[in-house]
Amino acid sequence: MAKKWKRVTGVALSFTLLTTSFLALTACGSNSNAGAQDNIIRAYGCEPKNPLVPGNTSETCGGNPLDLLFEGLVSYDGEQGKVVNSVAESIKTEDSQHFKVTLKPGMKFSDGTAVNAESFVDAWNYTANTANAQSGQSFFDKIEGFDEVSKKDATQDQKLSGLKLVDDTHFDITLDAPSATFVTSLVATAYFPLPKAFFKDPKTFGTDAAHTIGNGPYKLKNYVHDSKIELAVNEEYKGADKPQNDGIEFLVYAGSANDAAFADIQSGTLDALETTKTDNYVNNKNDSRIQWKVEVSNNYASISIPGYLKHFGFDEEGKLRRAAISKSLDRKAFIEKIAKGLAVQPTSFSPVSKSISGSVDKIEGNDVLEFNAAEAKELWEKANKISPWESGETFKLFYNGDSGGKEAFDAYANSIKETLGINCVSEGTSDFKTLLHMMADKKVEGAYKDNWQLDYPSIENILQPLFKSNADSNYTGYESEEFDELLNQAAKQVDIDKANALFTKAQEVLIKDLPSIPTTYGYNKGAFSPKVKNVKYNWKGVPDYLRMSKK
């Protein structure tokens, strides 16, 4: 989702579900110990697409556990709105291109081995190298030498020339050019360190408790695939983020996943449900069995249209049809009737929260995000003069069937059908994992939900991984020299305001091409047990599991 690359696209694109937590994949029975008065937080989870490896995790199913199992050089304090040191003692630079990193002494992995400079340098070199096929590769594109290690024919012994190991607690980073956003980007999962055990057997790492070793406040206690991911407190952890509970259990649901999880919240067998259906909230907001936490989500929600689809290339015809589809969506009606007012109409590609650096309220050309039936028809007819849309053709909208998004996608399809007079249908896949593989393999025969949870608090983390040419999470195949050059210029700025101004111009390119059509920013409608204290969301829109407690 990138990741998202991402933490990505796990988030359901409907008004009813606007976060990836609802993309659970398989069945899980109620936990027999869930009703016991303990200090373990049982939370709604989903089966990761890949093993629990920081550099190869592209969605929140794996990303949420990894954020608790590992710790990077820095973290983001959403309340203060700034990056703070974690494993790093200091990161010094005089020019925003050359960085000297000093690590805190005495930090350890859960197996007792040292977290040292080599743990970061080796992990970054491994993830950046094409030979290792890691989904987080593009995070390292600013570091000197990336062009060489990212070639298709790169060999495993090739390293980033911009990384220099000094000693156990020091290493240097050299970028291709100055970057105002680089230190902020270090918040991302891809920059986490890896222990020596990983390099001895990378294929089994992250597949079970015996082969998963992190340096975060928790360690992996048990991993039953398609059932649960259990985290216990890591006794070796010496950092500042001490858990306020005795562990986290992410439980995996199947079928009507959200309904089953919501019922478990009501019965007391589940403690934390990141977000639930709008109807569940509206109909039960006074239920004393539920502690509600409702706030706007920063997750980018969209309908993406791959360029390989007939009629939807990134040429003149494709641009006309994409704009027509966008103007066919009556977002205000969706917000009122389906989201019950718990959604926000987008005016750009930016998150709603101003805590995300570079977010803007409006961009030039954003009228394409307004419903206008007459203009939509006119645009569609202009496209037909280039290449006619045949009467037997169907435009499909895909979503993952375990997300609870059927109502919203049916509404999207009906709006397009009625406005443009074409056959348009919504179609659910069995689960999120299936849809994600279809996206990656370019086998989606239509548009698809494509939501994104931020990896670091900058608009760059939406624009770069989703839309830059050949980026890891650019499943539409979008390529634009103008857009890429604006991102490249922004990445080289030392002044963050100048970088953000260029990101705004990049959004103005996207609004013309529309590889992805913004739909709404929804609300997290979190349902929690009344027994749970300190319920908050972090800047990603994910519950702050570490600080939750039943005591």
C-alpha positions in Angstrom: 0.0 0.0 0.0 2.9 1.2 0.1 3.7 0.7 1.9 2.9 0.7 1.4 5.3 0.9 -2.1 3.7 1.1 0.7 1.9 0.0 3.2 -0.2 0.0 0.5 -3.3 -0.5 -1.2 -4.8 -2.6 1.4 -7.3 0.0 2.3 -10.7 -0.5 1.0 -11.9 2.2 -1.3 -15.5 2.2 0.0 -17.1 4.7 2.3 -17.8 1.8 4.6 -14.2 0.8 4.9 -11.4 3.2 4.4 -8.4 1.4 6.0 -6.6 -1.7 5.2 -7.5 -3.4 8.4 -10.5 -4.7 6.7 -8.7 -6.6 4.2 -8.4 -9.7 6.4 -8.0 -12.9 4.5 -8.9 -16.1 6.3 -10.8 -17.6 9.2 -10.1 -17.3 12.8 -12.3 -18.6 15.6 -12.9 -16.6 18.8 -10.0 -16.8 21.2 -11.0 -18.8 24.2 -8.9 -16.6 26.5 -10.1 -13.3 25.0 -12.6 -12.7 27.8 -10.0 -13.2 30.5 -9.0 -10.1 32.5 -5.4 -9.7 31.2 -3.3 -7.0 29.7 -3.1 -8.4 26.2 -4.7 -6.4 23.4 -6.5 -8.5 20.8 -6.8 -6.6 17.6 -8.3 -7.1 14.2 -5.6 -8.2 11.7 -5.1 -9.7 8.3 -2.7 -12.2 6.7 0.4 -10.5 5.2 1.1 -10.9 1.5 4.8 -11.7 2.2 6.9 -12.9 5.2 7.5 -10.3 7.9 10.6 -8.7 6.3 10.7 -4.9 6.6 12.1 -4.3 3.1 9.6 -6.6 1.5 6.3 -5.6 3.1 3.9 -3.6 0.9 0.7 -3.5 2.9 -0.6 -2.9 6.4 -1.4 -6.6 7.1 2.4 -7.0 7.6 3.2 -3.4 8.2 1.3 -3.0 11.4 3.1 -5.9 13.2 6.5 -4.8 11.7 6.1 -1.3 13.2 6.0 -3.0 16.6 8.6 -5.7 16.0 11.3 -3.3 14.7 12.5 0.2 15.3 14.4 2.5 12.9 16.8 5.4 13.2 14.0 7.8 13.7 10.3 7.9 14.4 7.6 10.5 13.9 6.0 12.3 16.9 2.6 13.2 15.5 1.6 15.3 18.5 4.7 17.4 18.2 4.7 17.2 14.5 8.4 16.4 14.1 10.9 13.6 13.5 12.7 12.4 16.7 15.6 10.0 17.1 15.0 6.4 18.0 18.0 4.0 17.4 20.0 7.0 16.2 21.8 9.1 18.8 22.2 11.8 16.1 22.0 12.3 12.4 24.2 15.3 11.4 24.4 17.1 8.1 25.6 20.5 6.9 24.3 20.3 3.3 21.3 17.8 3.4 23.3 15.5 1.1 26.0 14.1 3.4 24.9 12.6 6.7 26.8 11.2 9.6 24.8 8.8 11.7 25.7 7.9 15.3 23.7 5.0 17.0 22.8 4.8 20.6 25.0 2.2 22.4 23.7 -1.0 23.8 20.7 -1.5 21.5 19.9 -5.2 20.8 17.7 -7.5 18.7 15.3 -9.8 20.4 17.9 -12.7 20.1 20.4 -10.6 22.1 22.7 -9.7 19.2 23.8 -6.1 18.8 22.0 -3.5 16.7 25.0 -1.8 15.2 25.8 0.2 12.1 26.3 -2.9 10.1 22.7 -3.9 10.9 21.5 -0.9 8.9 24.1 -0.8 6.1 23.7 -4.5 5.3 19.9 -4.3 5.4 19.7 -1.2 3.2 22.2 -2.7 0.7 20.1 -5.9 0.5 16.8 -4.2 0.0 18.1 -1.7 -2.6 19.6 -4.5 -4.8 17.5 -5.8 -7.6 18.9 -9.2 -7.2 17.0 -9.6 -4.0 13.6 -8.5 -5.3 12.4 -6.5 -2.4 9.3 -4.4 -2.7 10.9 -1.5 -0.7 13.7 -1.0 -3.1 12.6 2.4 -4.4 13.0 3.9 -0.9 16.8 4.0 -1.5 16.7 5.8 -4.9 18.2 9.0 -3.4 21.3 7.3 -2.1 24.4 7.4 -4.2 24.9 4.3 -6.2 21.3 3.3 -6.5 21.3 3.4 -10.3 23.9 0.6 -10.3 22.4 -1.7 -7.7 18.9 -1.3 -9.2 19.8 -2.4 -12.7 18.1 -5.6 -13.9 21.4 -7.4 -14.2 22.7 -6.3 -10.8 24.6 -9.0 -8.8 24.2 -9.6 -5.1 27.7 -8.4 -4.3 26.9 -4.8 -5.6 26.5 -2.3 -2.8 25.3 1.3 -2.5 28.3 3.5 -2.9 26.6 6.1 -0.8 26.8 4.0 2.4 30.0 3.8 4.3 30.5 1.7 7.5 32.7 3.5 9.9 32.5 1.4 13.1 29.9 -0.3 15.3 28.0 2.9 16.1 28.8 5.1 13.1 28.0 5.1 9.4 27.8 7.7 6.7 25.2 8.3 4.0 25.8 10.2 0.8 22.9 11.1 -1.5 23.0 11.9 -5.2 21.8 15.4 -4.4 20.6 17.4 -1.4 17.1 16.3 0.0 14.9 18.1 2.4 12.7 15.0 2.9 15.4 12.3 3.4 15.5 12.3 7.2 11.7 12.3 7.4 11.6 9.3 5.0 13.7 7.3 7.4 10.5 6.7 9.4 9.5 4.1 6.7 9.6 0.4 7.4 12.0 -0.3 4.6 14.8 1.5 6.6 14.6 -0.8 9.6 17.8 -2.8 10.5 18.2 -6.5 10.1 20.0 -9.0 12.3 22.8 -11.3 11.1 20.3 -14.2 11.3 18.4 -12.7 8.4 21.4 -13.0 6.0 22.1 -16.6 7.0 18.6 -17.6 5.8 16.6 -14.8 4.2 14.0 -17.1 2.7 12.6 -18.4 6.1 13.0 -15.1 8.0 9.6 -13.7 8.9 7.7 -16.9 8.4 7.4 -18.0 12.0 8.5 -17.0 15.5 11.8 -18.9 15.4 12.9 -17.1 12.2 11.7 -13.6 13.0 14.1 -11.4 15.0 13.5 -7.6 15.5 14.7 -4.8 17.6 11.4 -3.2 18.5 9.4 -3.1 21.7 7.8 -6.4 20.9 9.0 -9.8 19.7 7.1 -12.4 17.6 5.7 -15.0 20.0 3.6 -17.0 17.6 2.6 -16.8 13.9 -0.2 -19.1 12.8 -0.7 -18.3 9.2 -4.3 -17.3 8.2 -5.1 -17.3 11.9 -3.1 -15.0 14.2 0.1 -13.0 14.8 1.0 -12.9 18.5 3.5 -10.3 19.8 5.0 -10.4 23.3 7.1 -7.8 25.1 10.7 -7.8 24.0 12.9 -8.0 27.1 16.0 -7.0 25.1 14.4 -3.7 24.0 16.3 -0.7 25.5 14.5 2.1 23.6 12.1 4.8 24.8 8.8 3.3 23.5 8.0 0.9 26.4 4.8 -1.1 25.9 1.9 -0.3 28.2 0.5 -3.8 27.8 1.7 -7.4 27.9 1.4 -8.1 24.2 -0.6 -7.7 21.0 -2.5 -10.4 19.2 -3.6 -9.7 15.6 -6.4 -12.0 14.8 -7.3 -12.9 11.2 -10.9 -13.1 10.1 -12.5 -14.4 6.9 -15.7 -14.0 4.9 -17.7 -11.1 6.2 -14.7 -10.2 8.1 -15.7 -6.8 9.5 -19.1 -8.0 10.6 -17.6 -10.9 12.5 -15.0 -8.7 14.1 -17.6 -6.1 15.1 -19.7 -8.8 16.7 -16.6 -9.9 18.7 -16.1 -6.3 19.9 -19.7 -6.4 21.2 -19.2 -9.8 22.9 -15.9 -8.7 24.5 -13.7 -11.3 22.7 -11.9 -8.6 20.6 -10.4 -5.4 22.0 -9.5 -3.3 19.0 -11.1 -2.9 15.6 -9.3 -0.2 13.6 -12.3 0.9 11.7 -15.7 -0.5 11.0 -18.7 -0.1 8.6 -20.5 3.2 8.7 -23.8 1.4 9.5 -22.2 -0.4 12.5 -21.2 3.0 13.9 -24.5 4.8 13.1 -26.7 2.0 14.5 -24.5 1.3 17.6 -22.9 4.6 18.5 -24.6 4.6 21.9 -23.8 0.9 22.7 -22.2 0.8 26.1 -20.2 -2.3 25.1 -18.2 -0.2 22.6 -15.7 2.6 23.1 -15.8 4.6 19.8 -12.9 6.6 18.3 -14.0 8.5 15.2 -11.7 10.8 13.2 -10.7 11.6 9.6 -8.2 9.2 8.1 -5.1 10.3 6.2 -5.3 7.3 3.9 -5.4 8.2 0.2 -8.5 6.6 -1.3 -8.9 6.2 -5.1 -10.0 4.3 -8.1 -7.0 3.5 -10.2 -7.2 2.6 -13.9 -4.3 0.7 -15.4 -2.9 2.0 -18.7 -2.9 -1.4 -20.3 -6.7 -1.4 -20.5 -8.2 -0.8 -23.9 -9.3 2.8 -24.3 -7.5 3.8 -21.1 -3.9 4.3 -22.1 -2.1 7.5 -21.1 -2.8 9.1 -24.4 -5.5 11.7 -25.4 -8.3 9.1 -25.5 -7.3 7.7 -22.1 -7.1 11.1 -20.5 -10.6 12.0 -21.8 -12.1 8.8 -20.5 -10.4 9.1 -17.1 -11.7 12.6 -16.7 -15.2 11.5 -17.7 -15.2 8.7 -15.2 -14.1 11.1 -12.4 -16.8 13.6 -13.3 -19.4 10.8 -13.3 -18.8 10.1 -9.6 -21.3 12.0 -7.5 -19.1 12.1 -4.4 -21.4 14.4 -2.4 -24.3 12.0 -2.8 -22.0 9.1 -1.8 -20.9 11.0 1.3 -24.5 11.9 2.3 -26.2 8.6 1.5 -23.6 5.9 2.0 -21.0 7.4 4.3 -23.7 9.2 6.4 -21.6 12.3 6.3 -18.5 10.5 7.6 -16.2 11.3 4.7 -14.5 14.2 3.1 -14.6 15.1 -0.6 -11.0 15.4 -2.0 -9.8 18.6 -3.7 -6.3 17.2 -4.5 -4.2 14.1 -4.0 -3.2 15.3 -0.5 -4.3 13.9 2.8 -6.7 16.0 4.9 -4.5 16.4 7.9 -2.0 19.3 7.8 0.3 17.2 9.9 1.4 15.7 6.6 4.1 17.9 5.1 3.1 19.2 1.7 -0.6 18.7 2.0 -2.6 21.3 0.2 -6.3 22.1 0.0 -6.6 22.7 -3.7 -4.7 22.4 -6.9 -5.3 23.8 -10.3 -7.6 21.6 -12.4 -9.3 20.0 -9.4 -12.8 20.7 -10.9 -12.4 17.3 -12.5 -13.1 15.9 -9.0 -16.6 17.5 -9.1 -19.7 15.7 -10.3 -20.8 17.1 -13.7 -22.9 14.8 -15.8 -23.0 17.0 -18.9 -19.3 17.5 -19.0 -18.7 13.8 -18.3 -20.8 12.9 -21.3 -19.1 15.5 -23.5 -15.6 14.1 -22.6 -16.7 10.6 -23.2 -18.1 11.5 -26.7 -14.8 13.3 -27.5 -13.0 10.0 -26.6 -15.4 8.0 -28.8 -14.4 10.1 -31.8 -10.8 8.9 -31.3 -11.8 5.2 -30.7 -15.5 4.2 -30.3 -16.6 2.5 -27.2 -18.6 -0.5 -28.5 -22.0 -1.3 -27.1 -20.9 -4.7 -25.9 -18.0 -3.4 -23.8 -18.1 -3.3 -20.0 -16.2 -1.1 -17.6 -15.5 -3.0 -14.4 -14.6 -1.8 -10.9 -12.8 -4.3 -8.8 -12.6 -4.4 -5.0 -11.7 -7.1 -2.5 -14.7 -9.0 -1.4 -13.6 -9.3 2.2 -13.6 -5.5 2.6 -17.3 -4.9 3.0 -17.1 -2.4 0.1 -19.9 -3.8 -2.1 -22.4 -1.1 -1.4 -20.0 1.7 -2.3 -18.7 0.0 -5.4 -22.2 -0.8 -6.6 -23.0 2.9 -6.1 -19.8 4.0 -8.1 -20.7 1.6 -10.9 -24.4 2.8 -11.1 -23.3 6.4 -11.1 -20.9 5.8 -14.0 -23.5 3.7 -15.8 -26.3 6.3 -15.5 -24.1 9.2 -16.3 -22.3 7.8 -19.4 -24.8 5.3 -20.6 -22.3 2.5 -20.6 -22.4 -0.9 -19.0 -20.5 -0.6 -15.7 -20.4 -3.2 -13.0 -18.5 -3.8 -9.7 -16.8 -7.1 -9.0 -15.3 -8.3 -5.7 -12.3 -10.6 -5.5 -12.2 -13.3 -2.8 -9.9 -11.3 -0.6 -7.3 -8.4 -0.6 -4.3 -10.7 -1.1 -5.9 -12.0 -4.4 -6.5 -8.4 -5.6 -3.0 -7.3 -4.7 -1.5 -10.1 -6.7 -3.8 -9.3 -9.7 -2.6 -5.7 -9.5 1.1 -6.6 -9.3 0.7 -9.1 -12.2 -1.3 -6.7 -14.3 -4.2 -9.1 -14.5 -7.0 -6.7 -13.3 -9.4 -6.4 -16.2 -10.8 -3.0 -15.1 -10.3 -0.3 -12.6 -9.6 -1.2 -9.0 -9.6 0.2 -5.5 -6.1 1.6 -4.7 -5.8 3.1 -1.2 -2.6 4.0 0.5 -1.4 4.3 4.0 1.5 6.6 4.4 5.0 5.3 5.3 6.3 8.7 6.3 4.5 12.0 6.9 5.1 13.7 3.5 3.0 14.1 0.4 6.1 12.7 -1.4 5.2 9.3 0.0 2.0 9.3 -2.1 3.4 10.8 -5.2 6.6 8.8 -5.5 5.7 5.2 -4.9 2.3 5.3 -6.6 3.0 7.4 -9.7 6.7 7.8 -10.5 7.8 5.8 -13.5 8.6 2.1 -12.6 8.0 2.7 -8.9 7.3 -0.4 -6.9 3.6 0.4 -6.2 2.9 2.0 -9.6 0.6 -0.8 -10.7 -1.2 1.4 -13.4 2.1 1.7 -15.4 1.8 5.5 -15.4 4.8 7.3 -16.9 5.3 11.0 -17.3 8.6 12.8 -17.9 7.1 16.0 -16.6 5.9 14.5 -13.4 9.1 12.5 -12.8 11.2 15.6 -13.3 9.1 17.6 -10.8 9.7 14.9 -8.2 13.4 14.8 -9.0 13.6 18.6 -8.6 11.7 18.4 -5.3 13.9 15.6 -4.0 17.0 17.9 -4.5 15.7 20.8 -2.5 17.2 21.7 0.8 14.3 24.0 1.7 11.2 21.9 2.5 8.8 24.7 1.4 10.4 24.8 -2.0 10.2 21.0 -2.2 6.5 21.1 -1.3 5.8 23.7 -3.9 7.2 21.3 -6.5 5.1 18.5 -5.1 2.0 20.7 -5.6 3.0 21.2 -9.3 3.4 17.5 -9.6 -0.1 17.0 -8.3 -1.3 19.4 -11.1 0.2 17.1 -13.6 -1.5 14.1 -12.1 -4.9 15.8 -12.1 -4.6 16.1 -15.9 -3.6 12.5 -16.5 -5.6 10.8 -13.7 -3.9 7.4 -13.5 -5.7 7.3 -10.1 -9.0 9.1 -9.4 -9.3 10.4 -5.8 -12.7 9.4 -4.3 -13.0 10.4 -0.6 -11.1 10.7 2.6 -13.1 8.7 5.0 -13.2 8.4 8.8 -11.7 5.8 11.0 -14.6 4.5 12.9 -12.7 2.6 15.5 -14.5 0.2 17.8 -12.7 -0.7 21.0 -13.5 -2.5 24.2 -14.4 -0.2 27.1 -11.7 -2.1 29.1 -9.0 -0.6 26.9 -7.4 2.6 28.1 -5.3 5.2 26.2 -7.0 4.7 22.8 -5.5 7.0 20.2 -4.6 6.9 16.5 -1.1 7.7 15.3 -0.3 10.0 12.3 -0.8 7.0 9.9 -4.4 6.6 11.1 -3.5 3.3 12.9 -4.3 2.7 16.5 -1.4 3.3 18.8 -1.3 -0.3 20.0 1.9 0.1 22.0 0.2 2.6 24.5 -3.1 0.7 24.9 -3.6 -1.0 28.2 -6.3 -2.8 30.2 -4.8 -1.6 33.5 
